[in-house]
Amino acid sequence: MHVLSRNVEHALGRLPSGVTGSYFDGSTPMSPDALAGAEGVVHLAGEPVDQRWTHEAKHRIHHSRVEGTRVLVEAMRQAGTVRHFVCASAVGFYGGARAARTLTEEDAPGDDFLAHVCQGWEAEALRAEAAGIRTVRLRIGVVLHPAGGVLHRMLPVFRMGAGAKVGNGQQYVSWVHREDLLRLMRFALEHPTLSGPVNATSPEPVTNSAFAHTLGAVLERPVALTVPGLVLKARFGEMARVALEGQRVMPRRALEAGFQFRHPELTEALRDLLSS
């Protein structure tokens, strides 16, 4: 395995012995030597979305994904050995404000900031496909793991018994257990007939209210509060739309390709994640 990172030493310190690394910052052109001999590439880099979307933050979010993918694809083309490319995207591709409509890979993109970012991101990934490299665009949902992300931030509050739904709670959360996401990435690399967009979400999305009450039940804590939308907007600005609107996304193409989720149901997934 060869890892690309801004801080190669730090990255290698967290990985098993034998892994090698090269510098990659998403802006500086890469030497194709960094990918010499590589047959498969998984691209996950990008500025965190869960921050207040100032003008500068929006630029970083867009640039890190669009320009970063462009730089990586060019290095892949020059290396000449890469045959399989799995590029992260996000369910933000579909935009918000679609109520409870079920969305699959066949649905059109949305028309908000994240949707535009994802469209630009995927357009750069398609340059690899045009160069003859099989390309899978994983539209990733809310990844669950207690060590990071949304679940990591929710746990202290819910463990104190102060868990809450957000807004009216009827917006959908398209989530995925981190183990299933990693397995789906490997599945995408190893199945040569799979290409194009693939939703990386559990086949059982739930409403925000159901998510909150399920987490409370697993932790054996009450969930009786509500975070008003106005409070969320005051704190996070435009970014609050991500939590207040949501999407109901189904992994149709993954299921059709034969992928089997180990953790398709939220209660079991949370129990597995929090059992330790």
C-alpha positions as CSV (number, residue, x, y, z in Angstrom):
1,M,0.0,0.0,0.0
2,H,1.2,3.5,-0.8
3,V,-0.5,6.6,0.8
4,L,-0.6,10.2,-0.4
5,S,-0.7,12.8,2.3
6,R,0.3,16.4,3.2
7,N,2.1,15.0,6.2
8,V,3.6,11.7,5.1
9,E,5.4,11.0,8.4
10,H,2.2,11.5,10.5
11,A,0.2,9.3,8.1
12,L,2.7,6.5,8.1
13,G,2.8,6.6,11.9
14,R,-0.9,5.6,12.0
15,L,-0.6,2.8,9.4
16,P,0.9,-0.7,9.6
17,S,4.6,-1.2,8.9
18,G,5.5,-1.7,5.2
19,V,3.2,1.1,4.0
20,T,5.0,3.7,2.0
21,G,4.0,7.3,1.2
22,S,4.4,10.4,-1.0
23,Y,3.5,14.0,-0.6
24,F,0.2,15.2,-2.0
25,D,-1.5,18.6,-1.1
26,G,-4.2,18.7,-3.8
27,S,-2.7,21.7,-5.5
28,T,0.9,21.0,-6.4
29,P,1.4,18.9,-9.6
30,M,2.4,15.3,-8.6
31,S,5.2,13.4,-10.1
32,P,3.8,10.2,-11.8
33,D,6.6,8.4,-9.9
34,A,4.4,8.7,-6.8
35,L,2.0,6.2,-8.4
36,A,4.6,4.0,-10.1
37,G,3.3,0.5,-10.4
38,A,-0.1,1.3,-8.8
39,E,-3.0,-0.5,-10.4
40,G,-5.8,0.9,-8.1
41,V,-6.2,4.4,-6.6
42,V,-8.7,5.5,-3.9
43,H,-9.2,9.2,-3.6
44,L,-10.7,10.6,-0.3
45,A,-9.0,14.0,0.2
46,G,-11.0,17.1,0.8
47,E,-11.5,20.1,3.1
48,P,-14.0,19.3,5.9
49,V,-17.5,20.4,5.1
50,D,-18.8,20.6,8.7
51,Q,-17.7,24.1,9.4
52,R,-19.2,27.6,8.9
53,W,-19.3,28.3,5.2
54,T,-17.5,31.6,4.9
55,H,-16.4,32.7,1.5
56,E,-12.9,31.4,2.2
57,A,-14.2,28.1,3.6
58,K,-16.3,27.6,0.5
59,H,-13.3,28.2,-1.7
60,R,-11.3,25.6,0.3
61,I,-14.1,23.0,0.1
62,H,-14.5,23.4,-3.6
63,H,-10.8,23.8,-4.5
64,S,-9.6,20.8,-2.4
65,R,-12.0,18.5,-4.2
66,V,-12.1,19.8,-7.8
67,E,-8.5,20.9,-8.2
68,G,-7.2,18.0,-6.0
69,T,-8.9,15.4,-8.2
70,R,-7.6,17.1,-11.3
71,V,-4.0,16.9,-10.1
72,L,-4.4,13.3,-9.0
73,V,-6.0,12.2,-12.3
74,E,-3.2,13.9,-14.3
75,A,-0.6,12.0,-12.3
76,M,-2.6,8.7,-12.8
77,R,-2.6,9.3,-16.6
78,Q,1.1,10.0,-16.7
79,A,1.9,7.0,-14.5
80,G,0.3,4.7,-17.1
81,T,-0.3,1.7,-14.7
82,V,-3.5,2.7,-13.0
83,R,-6.5,0.6,-14.1
84,H,-9.0,1.2,-11.3
85,F,-10.0,4.5,-9.7
86,V,-12.4,4.9,-6.8
87,C,-13.2,8.6,-6.2
88,A,-15.2,9.8,-3.2
89,S,-18.1,12.1,-3.8
90,A,-21.1,12.7,-1.5
91,V,-24.8,12.4,-1.3
92,G,-24.7,16.2,-1.4
93,F,-24.7,15.7,-5.1
94,Y,-28.5,15.4,-5.0
95,G,-29.0,18.7,-3.1
96,G,-31.3,19.3,-0.2
97,A,-35.0,20.2,0.0
98,R,-36.2,17.0,-1.7
99,A,-38.4,16.0,1.3
100,A,-38.8,12.2,1.7
101,R,-38.3,11.4,-2.0
102,T,-36.2,8.3,-2.5
103,L,-33.0,9.1,-4.5
104,T,-30.9,6.7,-6.5
105,E,-27.9,7.0,-8.8
106,E,-30.3,7.8,-11.7
107,D,-31.5,11.0,-10.1
108,A,-30.4,14.4,-11.3
109,P,-28.0,16.6,-9.3
110,G,-29.3,19.4,-7.0
111,D,-28.7,23.1,-7.3
112,D,-27.1,24.2,-4.1
113,F,-23.5,24.7,-3.0
114,L,-22.7,21.1,-2.1
115,A,-24.4,19.8,-5.2
116,H,-22.3,22.1,-7.4
117,V,-19.1,21.0,-5.6
118,C,-20.0,17.4,-6.1
119,Q,-20.7,17.9,-9.8
120,G,-17.3,19.6,-10.3
121,W,-15.6,16.9,-8.3
122,E,-17.2,14.1,-10.3
123,A,-16.5,15.9,-13.6
124,E,-12.8,15.8,-12.8
125,A,-13.0,12.1,-11.8
126,L,-14.6,11.4,-15.2
127,R,-11.3,12.6,-16.9
128,A,-9.8,9.4,-15.6
129,E,-12.6,7.4,-17.3
130,A,-12.0,9.3,-20.5
131,A,-8.3,8.2,-20.2
132,G,-9.4,4.5,-20.1
133,I,-9.3,4.1,-16.3
134,R,-12.3,2.3,-14.8
135,T,-13.8,4.9,-12.5
136,V,-16.3,4.5,-9.6
137,R,-17.7,7.7,-8.0
138,L,-18.8,6.8,-4.4
139,R,-21.5,9.2,-3.2
140,I,-20.9,8.8,0.5
141,G,-23.5,9.5,3.2
142,V,-23.1,10.2,6.9
143,V,-20.3,7.9,8.0
144,L,-20.8,6.5,11.5
145,H,-17.9,5.7,13.8
146,P,-17.3,6.9,17.4
147,A,-13.8,8.0,16.7
148,G,-14.8,10.8,14.4
149,G,-17.5,12.6,12.4
150,V,-21.1,13.2,13.4
151,L,-21.4,10.3,15.9
152,H,-18.2,11.4,17.7
153,R,-19.7,14.8,18.3
154,M,-23.1,13.5,19.3
155,L,-22.1,10.9,21.8
156,P,-21.1,13.2,24.8
157,V,-24.4,15.1,24.6
158,F,-26.5,12.0,24.3
159,R,-24.6,10.3,27.1
160,M,-25.5,13.2,29.3
161,G,-29.2,12.7,28.5
162,A,-29.4,15.9,26.5
163,G,-29.9,14.2,23.1
164,A,-32.2,16.0,20.7
165,K,-33.7,15.8,17.2
166,V,-32.8,18.7,14.8
167,G,-35.6,20.9,13.4
168,N,-38.8,19.0,12.8
169,G,-36.8,15.8,12.7
170,Q,-38.5,14.6,9.5
171,Q,-35.5,15.1,7.3
172,Y,-33.7,11.9,6.3
173,V,-30.2,10.8,7.4
174,S,-28.5,8.6,4.8
175,W,-25.9,6.9,7.0
176,V,-23.4,4.2,6.6
177,H,-21.3,2.2,9.1
178,R,-17.6,2.9,8.5
179,E,-16.9,-0.8,8.1
180,D,-19.4,-1.1,5.3
181,L,-17.9,2.0,3.6
182,L,-14.4,0.5,3.7
183,R,-15.8,-2.8,2.4
184,L,-17.6,-1.0,-0.4
185,M,-14.4,0.8,-1.4
186,R,-12.6,-2.6,-1.7
187,F,-15.6,-4.1,-3.5
188,A,-15.5,-1.2,-6.0
189,L,-11.8,-1.8,-6.6
190,E,-12.1,-5.5,-7.1
191,H,-15.2,-5.7,-9.3
192,P,-14.2,-4.7,-12.8
193,T,-17.8,-4.5,-14.1
194,L,-18.7,-1.8,-11.7
195,S,-18.3,1.8,-12.8
196,G,-20.0,5.2,-12.6
197,P,-21.9,6.6,-9.6
198,V,-22.5,4.3,-6.6
199,N,-24.3,5.5,-3.5
200,A,-22.4,4.5,-0.4
201,T,-25.2,4.6,2.1
202,S,-27.1,2.0,4.2
203,P,-30.2,0.5,2.4
204,E,-32.2,1.7,5.5
205,P,-32.0,5.5,5.8
206,V,-33.9,7.0,8.8
207,T,-35.4,10.3,9.7
208,N,-33.4,12.6,12.0
209,S,-35.9,12.0,14.8
210,A,-35.6,8.2,14.4
211,F,-31.8,8.5,14.4
212,A,-31.8,10.5,17.6
213,H,-34.3,8.2,19.4
214,T,-32.4,5.1,18.2
215,L,-29.1,6.4,19.5
216,G,-30.8,7.3,22.8
217,A,-32.2,3.8,23.1
218,V,-28.9,2.2,22.5
219,L,-27.3,4.4,25.1
220,E,-30.3,4.0,27.4
221,R,-30.7,7.8,27.7
222,P,-33.8,9.9,27.1
223,V,-34.2,12.0,24.0
224,A,-36.9,14.7,24.7
225,L,-35.3,17.8,23.3
226,T,-35.3,19.6,20.0
227,V,-32.6,21.9,18.5
228,P,-34.6,24.6,16.6
229,G,-33.5,25.2,13.0
230,L,-33.0,28.9,13.8
231,V,-30.4,28.0,16.5
232,L,-28.5,25.8,14.1
233,K,-28.6,28.5,11.4
234,A,-27.3,31.1,13.8
235,R,-24.4,28.9,14.7
236,F,-23.4,27.4,11.4
237,G,-25.0,29.7,8.8
238,E,-25.7,28.2,5.4
239,M,-24.0,24.9,6.4
240,A,-27.0,24.2,8.7
241,R,-29.0,23.3,5.6
242,V,-27.1,20.0,5.5
243,A,-28.6,18.9,8.8
244,L,-32.0,20.5,8.3
245,E,-32.8,19.2,4.8
246,G,-31.0,15.8,4.4
247,Q,-31.6,13.3,1.7
248,R,-33.2,9.8,1.5
249,V,-30.6,8.0,-0.6
250,M,-30.6,4.3,-1.5
251,P,-27.6,2.3,-2.6
252,R,-29.3,0.7,-5.6
253,R,-26.3,0.1,-7.8
254,A,-24.2,-1.5,-4.9
255,L,-27.0,-3.9,-4.2
256,E,-27.5,-4.8,-7.8
257,A,-23.8,-5.5,-8.1
258,G,-24.1,-8.0,-5.3
259,F,-22.6,-6.0,-2.4
260,Q,-24.0,-7.2,1.0
261,F,-24.1,-4.7,3.9
262,R,-23.0,-6.2,7.2
263,H,-24.8,-3.4,9.1
264,P,-27.9,-2.3,7.1
265,E,-30.0,-1.5,10.2
266,L,-29.3,1.4,12.5
267,T,-29.9,-0.2,15.9
268,E,-27.5,-3.1,15.2
269,A,-25.0,-0.7,13.6
270,L,-24.9,1.6,16.6
271,R,-24.7,-1.4,19.0
272,D,-21.8,-2.7,17.1
273,L,-20.0,0.6,17.0
274,L,-20.5,1.3,20.7
275,S,-20.1,-2.2,22.1
276,S,-16.5,-1.5,23.2
